[in-house]
Amino acid sequence: MKRIIPKLLLKNSTFDPNQMVLVNTSKFDKVIEIGEPVSQAKIYQSQLVDELIFLDLDARKFSRTPNFKIIRDASEEIFMPFCVGGGVNSVQDFSLLLNNGADKV
């Protein structure tokens, strides 16, 4: 059986660097901001996808931890397994992601 598992790419917004937005990339160079990650996750849930993957593309560049608020907000709004990647640097980050709703890290 085939599974549908979309990935949601996250970066800092060019309009508000303190906010993370959903982006689409072309060859990882050209970045187009396309929306808010939690609302897109809700759309995917309504389309009955099997799982989601959240990837923070800027985590290593800015040496930051994962955005726990987005993960917590997503886990309150969607009811499907999701994976989180980017910025996981310690066992504590791993544990916090699982405690905030991620199923895989």
MARZA-555541 format. One line per 4 residues: their letters; for each residue y negated, x negated, z of N, C-alpha, C. Coordinates in Angstrom, 1 decimal, always signed. Each point is the difference from the previous one (the first is absolute). Layout:
BEGIN
A	Y:X:Z:Y:X:Z:Y:X:Z ~ ... $
***
This chain:
BEGIN
MKRI	+1.2:-0.8:+0.0:-1.2:+0.8:+0.0:-1.3:-0.9:+0.0 ~ -0.9:+0.4:-0.8:-1.3:-0.8:-0.1:-0.9:+0.4:+1.1 ~ -0.8:-0.9:+0.5:-1.0:+0.2:+1.1:-1.3:-0.3:-0.6 ~ -1.0:+0.7:+0.4:-1.4:-0.2:-0.4:-0.7:-0.6:+1.3 $
IPKL	-0.5:-1.3:-0.2:-0.7:-0.7:+1.1:-1.3:-0.6:-0.5 ~ -1.1:+0.7:+0.0:-1.2:-0.5:-0.4:-0.6:-1.0:+1.0 ~ -0.8:-0.9:-0.5:-0.7:-1.0:+0.9:-1.5:+0.3:+0.0 ~ -0.6:+0.0:+1.1:-1.4:+0.2:+0.2:-0.7:-1.4:+0.3 $
LLKN	-0.8:-0.5:-0.9:-0.6:-1.3:+0.1:-1.4:+0.2:+0.7 ~ -0.2:-0.7:+1.1:-1.2:+0.1:+0.8:-0.9:-1.2:-0.1 ~ -1.3:+0.1:-0.1:-0.9:-1.1:+0.0:-1.3:+0.5:+0.8 ~ -0.8:-0.9:+0.3:-1.3:+0.3:+0.6:-0.9:+0.6:-1.1 $
STFD	-0.7:+1.1:+0.3:-0.9:+0.6:-1.0:-1.2:-0.9:-0.3 ~ -0.4:+0.0:-1.3:-1.1:-0.7:-0.4:-1.3:+0.6:+0.5 ~ +0.1:+1.3:+0.2:-1.2:+0.8:+0.5:-0.2:-0.1:+1.5 ~ +1.1:-0.1:+0.7:+0.0:-0.1:+1.5:+1.1:-0.9:+0.4 $
PNQM	-0.3:-1.3:+0.2:+1.0:-1.0:+0.3:+0.8:+0.3:+1.3 ~ -0.5:+0.9:+0.8:+0.8:+0.4:+1.3:+1.0:+1.1:-0.3 ~ +0.0:+0.5:-1.2:+1.0:+1.1:-0.3:+1.0:-0.5:-1.0 ~ +1.2:+0.4:+0.2:+1.1:-0.3:-0.9:+0.2:+1.1:-0.9 $
VLVN	+0.2:-0.3:-1.3:+0.2:+1.1:-1.0:+1.2:-0.3:-0.8 ~ +0.5:+1.0:-0.7:+1.1:-0.1:-0.9:-0.5:-0.6:-1.3 ~ +0.7:-0.9:-0.6:-0.4:-0.6:-1.2:+1.1:+0.0:-1.0 ~ -0.4:-0.2:-1.3:+1.0:-0.2:-1.1:-0.4:-1.4:-0.6 $
TSKF	+0.9:-0.8:-0.4:-0.3:-1.3:-0.5:+0.6:-0.1:-1.4 ~ -0.7:-0.9:-0.8:+0.6:-0.4:-1.3:+0.2:-1.5:+0.0 ~ +1.2:-0.4:+0.0:+0.4:-1.4:+0.1:-0.6:-0.7:+1.3 ~ -0.1:+0.8:+1.1:-0.5:-0.4:+1.3:-1.4:-0.6:-0.1 $
DKVI	-0.7:+0.1:-1.1:-1.4:-0.5:-0.1:-1.0:+1.1:+0.0 ~ +0.1:+0.9:-0.9:-0.9:+1.1:-0.1:+0.4:+1.1:+1.0 ~ -0.9:+0.3:+1.0:+0.3:+0.9:+1.0:-0.9:+1.3:-0.1 ~ +0.6:+1.1:+0.0:-0.7:+1.3:-0.1:+0.3:+0.8:+1.2 $
EIGE	-1.1:+0.4:+0.8:+0.2:+0.8:+1.2:+0.2:+1.4:-0.5 ~ +1.1:+0.6:+0.6:+0.4:+1.3:-0.5:+0.1:+1.1:+1.1 ~ -0.3:-0.4:+1.3:+0.0:+1.1:+1.0:+0.4:-0.5:+1.4 ~ +0.2:+1.1:+0.8:+0.4:-0.2:+1.4:+1.5:+0.0:+0.2 $
PVSQ	+0.6:-0.9:+0.7:+1.4:-0.2:+0.0:+0.8:+1.2:+0.7 ~ -0.6:+0.6:+1.0:+0.8:+1.0:+0.7:+0.0:+1.3:-0.9 ~ -1.1:+0.3:-0.6:+0.0:+1.2:-0.9:+1.0:-0.2:-1.2 ~ +0.0:-1.2:-0.5:+1.0:-0.3:-1.1:+1.4:+0.1:+0.5 $
AKIY	+0.3:-0.4:+1.2:+1.3:+0.1:+0.6:+0.4:+1.5:+0.2 ~ -0.9:+0.8:+0.3:+0.2:+1.5:+0.1:+0.4:+0.5:-1.4 ~ -0.7:-0.4:-1.0:+0.3:+0.4:-1.3:+1.4:-0.4:-0.4 ~ +0.4:-1.2:+0.3:+1.4:-0.5:-0.3:+1.0:+0.9:+0.7 $
QSQL	-0.3:+0.3:+1.3:+0.9:+0.8:+0.7:+0.2:+1.4:-0.6 ~ -1.1:+0.6:-0.5:+0.1:+1.3:-0.7:+0.8:-0.1:-1.3 ~ +0.1:-1.2:-0.5:+0.8:-0.2:-1.2:+1.4:-0.4:+0.3 ~ +0.4:+0.0:+1.3:+1.3:-0.3:+0.4:+0.6:-1.4:-0.3 $
VDEL	-0.9:-1.0:+0.1:+0.5:-1.4:-0.1:+0.9:-0.3:+1.1 ~ +0.8:-1.0:-0.1:+1.0:-0.3:+1.0:-0.5:-0.9:+1.1 ~ -1.0:-0.9:-0.3:-0.5:-0.9:+0.9:-1.3:-0.6:-0.5 ~ -0.8:-0.6:+0.9:-1.3:-0.6:-0.4:+0.0:-1.4:+0.5 $
IFLD	-0.8:-0.9:-0.8:-0.2:-1.4:+0.5:-1.5:-0.2:+0.0 ~ -0.5:-0.4:+1.1:-1.4:-0.4:+0.2:-0.1:-1.5:+0.0 ~ -0.8:-0.6:-0.9:-0.2:-1.4:-0.1:-1.5:-0.4:+0.1 ~ -0.3:-0.8:+1.0:-1.4:-0.5:+0.2:-0.1:-1.3:-0.8 $
LDAR	-0.7:+0.1:-1.1:-0.2:-1.1:-0.9:-0.9:-1.1:+0.5 ~ -0.9:+0.4:+0.9:-1.0:-0.9:+0.6:+0.3:-0.6:+1.3 ~ +1.2:+0.3:+0.6:+0.3:-0.4:+1.4:+0.1:-1.5:+0.1 ~ +0.6:-0.7:-0.9:+0.1:-1.4:+0.1:-1.3:-0.7:-0.3 $
KFSR	-0.8:+0.5:-1.0:-1.3:-0.5:-0.4:-0.9:+0.0:+1.2 ~ +0.0:+1.0:+0.8:-0.9:+0.1:+1.2:+0.7:-0.2:+1.3 ~ +1.2:-0.5:+0.0:+0.8:-0.3:+1.2:-0.1:+1.1:+1.0 ~ +0.3:+1.2:-0.4:-0.1:+1.1:+1.0:+1.4:+0.6:+0.2 $
TPNF	+0.0:+0.8:+1.0:+1.3:+0.8:+0.3:-0.1:+1.3:-0.8 ~ +1.2:+0.7:-0.1:+0.0:+1.2:-0.7:-1.0:+1.1:+0.5 ~ -0.4:+0.9:-0.8:-0.9:+1.0:+0.4:+0.8:+1.1:+0.7 ~ +0.1:+0.0:+1.3:+0.8:+0.9:+0.7:-0.5:+1.4:+0.0 $
KIIR	-1.3:+0.2:-0.2:-0.6:+1.4:-0.1:+0.5:+0.7:-1.2 ~ +0.1:-0.7:-1.2:+0.5:+0.7:-1.2:+1.5:+0.4:+0.2 ~ +0.7:-0.9:+0.6:+1.5:+0.2:+0.2:+0.1:+1.2:+1.0 ~ -0.7:+0.0:+1.0:+0.1:+1.1:+1.0:-0.5:+1.3:-0.6 $
DASE	-1.1:+0.0:-0.8:-0.4:+1.2:-0.6:+1.0:+0.5:-1.1 ~ +0.6:-0.9:-0.7:+1.0:+0.4:-1.0:+1.2:+0.6:+0.7 ~ +0.4:-0.6:+1.1:+1.2:+0.5:+0.7:-0.2:+1.4:+0.6 ~ -1.3:+0.4:+0.3:-0.3:+1.3:+0.5:-0.1:+1.0:-1.1 $
EIFM	-0.2:-0.4:-1.3:-0.2:+0.9:-1.1:+1.3:+0.2:-0.9 ~ +0.8:-1.1:-0.1:+1.1:+0.1:-0.9:+1.3:-0.1:+0.8 ~ +1.1:+0.6:-0.6:+1.3:+0.0:+0.7:+1.0:-0.5:-0.9 ~ -0.1:-1.3:-0.3:+1.0:-0.7:-0.8:+0.0:-1.5:+0.4 $
PFCV	+1.0:-0.7:-0.3:+0.0:-1.4:+0.4:-1.0:-0.8:-0.7 ~ -0.6:-1.0:+0.6:-0.9:-0.9:-0.7:+0.1:-1.4:+0.6 ~ -0.3:-0.9:-0.9:+0.0:-1.4:+0.3:-1.4:-0.6:-0.1 ~ -0.2:-1.0:+0.9:-1.3:-0.7:+0.0:+0.1:-1.5:-0.2 $
GGGV	-0.9:-0.5:-0.8:+0.0:-1.4:-0.3:-1.4:-0.6:+0.0 ~ -0.1:-1.3:+0.3:-1.3:-0.6:+0.0:-0.6:-0.2:+1.3 ~ -0.2:-1.2:+0.5:-0.7:-0.2:+1.2:+0.9:-0.1:+1.2 ~ +1.3:+0.1:-0.2:+0.9:+0.0:+1.2:+0.3:-1.5:+0.3 $
NSVQ	-0.6:-0.4:+1.1:+0.1:-1.4:+0.4:+0.8:-0.3:+1.3 ~ +0.4:+1.1:+0.7:+0.7:-0.2:+1.2:+0.9:+1.1:+0.3 ~ +0.9:-0.2:+1.0:+0.9:+1.0:+0.5:-0.8:+1.2:+0.6 ~ -1.1:-0.3:+0.6:-0.9:+1.0:+0.5:-0.5:+0.9:-1.1 $
DFSL	-0.5:-0.5:-1.1:-0.4:+0.8:-1.2:+1.1:+0.9:-0.4 ~ +1.2:-0.6:-0.1:+1.2:+0.7:-0.5:+0.2:+1.2:+0.9 ~ +0.0:-0.2:+1.3:+0.2:+1.0:+1.0:-1.0:+1.1:+0.0 ~ -1.3:-0.4:-0.1:-1.1:+1.0:-0.1:+0.1:+0.8:-1.2 $
LLNN	+0.4:-0.5:-1.2:+0.2:+0.8:-1.2:+1.1:+1.0:+0.2 ~ +1.1:-0.4:+0.6:+1.1:+1.0:+0.2:-0.5:+1.0:+1.0 ~ -0.7:-0.3:+1.0:-0.5:+0.9:+1.0:-1.1:+1.0:-0.5 ~ -0.6:-0.5:-1.1:-1.1:+0.9:-0.6:+0.6:+0.8:-1.2 $
GADK	+1.3:+0.0:-0.2:+0.6:+0.9:-1.0:+0.7:-0.6:-1.2 ~ -0.2:-1.3:-0.2:+0.7:-0.7:-1.1:+1.5:+0.0:+0.2 ~ +0.8:+0.2:-1.0:+1.5:+0.0:+0.1:+0.5:-1.4:-0.4 ~ -0.7:-0.7:-0.9:+0.4:-1.4:-0.4:-1.2:-0.9:+0.0 $
V	+0.2:-1.2:+0.2:-1.1:-1.0:+0.0:+0.4:-1.2:-0.9 $
***
